[in-house]
Amino acid sequence: MAFDSLSEKLQNVFKNLRGKGRLSEADVTTALKEVKMALLEADVNFKVVKNFIKTVQERAVGQDVMSSLTPGQMVIKIVNEEMVNLMGSETTEIAFKAGNDITVILMCGLQGAGKTTTTAKLAGKFKSKGKKPLLVACDIYRPAAIEQLKINGDKQGVPVFSMGDKHKPVNIAKAAIEHAVKNNHNVVILDTAGRLHIDEDMMNELIEIKENIEVFQTILVVDAMTGQDAVNVSEMFNNKIGIDGVIITKLDGDTRGGAALSIRAVTGKPILYAGMGEKLTDLEQFYPDRMASRILGMGDILTLIDKAQAEIDEDKAKELEKKFKKSEFDFNDFLDSMQQIRKMGGIGDILKMMPGMGGGQLKDVDIDENALSGVEAIIFSMTKAERGNPDILNTSRKKRIAQGAGVDISEVNKLVKQFEQMKKSMKQFSGLMGGKGGKKGRF
Ligand code: GDP
């Protein structure tokens, strides 16, 4: 996922901070210098980094922090809070018109940003919330885009309105709204044409639509892989046509992720959703607090729980949430949830959301679906008592388990180590996740 490298670097800085009983101002300055470098290397906007470090520095050398019993933890807490603030502190939802009035949403962005895919992803989200969306193909320059929207609309069970490529986008949009009224749709999503670069024609086309149609939300789609360009594009679209929010795509990829940290601070407009893959379900609501905790290696248990609630048994998910919060889960729960986890996508991605498991720790662990079966075999070879109380796993027990599972003892050690690390991280971060936007005591 994005941020792996940033996350790894920040966690190293924090490890040093946490290890110190007392902190001098110089310690904080050194640590923040490293944080600054890490952010710049992650392609976070220079001005944003400068302000961020200044704010953290001011707060971190304050009397309360330096004289506290755990100054290192306090500094980490401040970094976390300020990172949440940077991304907007509050989660912003796409707004809908009241009652059953039609909400028109204009989707815009450069070609290849993921606009058409994201449009279909959004339609699916709206549908599952009980809305009746209509997708509209306004990209008349790329016939393939119309076809792509139709295919994706089909997959989502959402109708697509199109008039081919011989009409002006503004006229297609007008006709689509009439169609929506007749067919009781309450959300109309316009998929407009992108270009490879910002150009006048594209902007004029969007302005023409906005001048002739009552667009309720203008949403820009940007590609996280383009780094600072995504930030510049956001600024330009906002200045030219005015946007209400941004959806940042391809955060699943190997991007440095700086755009996600800069867009809100530079444009003043919130990130609404994050595209996390090519599948039409790979769109996550953007929660600044959860994103910050993911970046800081504190994991993202809440998104994990959301996924669980959407795709697995609700009672089981609640149970899991309770255990996560209390750091009480054992190998029985691990095994129990594993069957459910299979339904929720790649195990690697899921583990990365766990505290202490992001930021590159997983690189040498090589987790894939086959590894998952190996893990299962190991847990199956444990006795009930061992699963319930992993602390009793001494060498002879581990040897027996390895034999039973047909794996090397090092595999058993690796699993137990990961498990312990996860529990330890949860304890460590417990109570740390405050912040303006966050809720206390989440873990
Ligand atoms: P458009 O030109 O802006 O409409 O872009 P498309 O919707 O055609 O997407 C361009 C490419 O990006 C396609 O191959 C999509 O599958 C891919 N894509 C879109 N969103 C994401 C995402 O969140 N993650 C990944 N990995 N790929 C994405």
Boltz pocket constraint, residues with backbone or C-beta under 6 A from the ligand:
constraints:
  - pocket:
      binder: B
      contacts: [[A, 109], [A, 110], [A, 111], [A, 112], [A, 113], [A, 114], [A, 115], [A, 116], [A, 117], [A, 118], [A, 194], [A, 248], [A, 249], [A, 250], [A, 251], [A, 252], [A, 253], [A, 274], [A, 275], [A, 276], [A, 277], [A, 278], [A, 282]]
      max_distance: 6.0
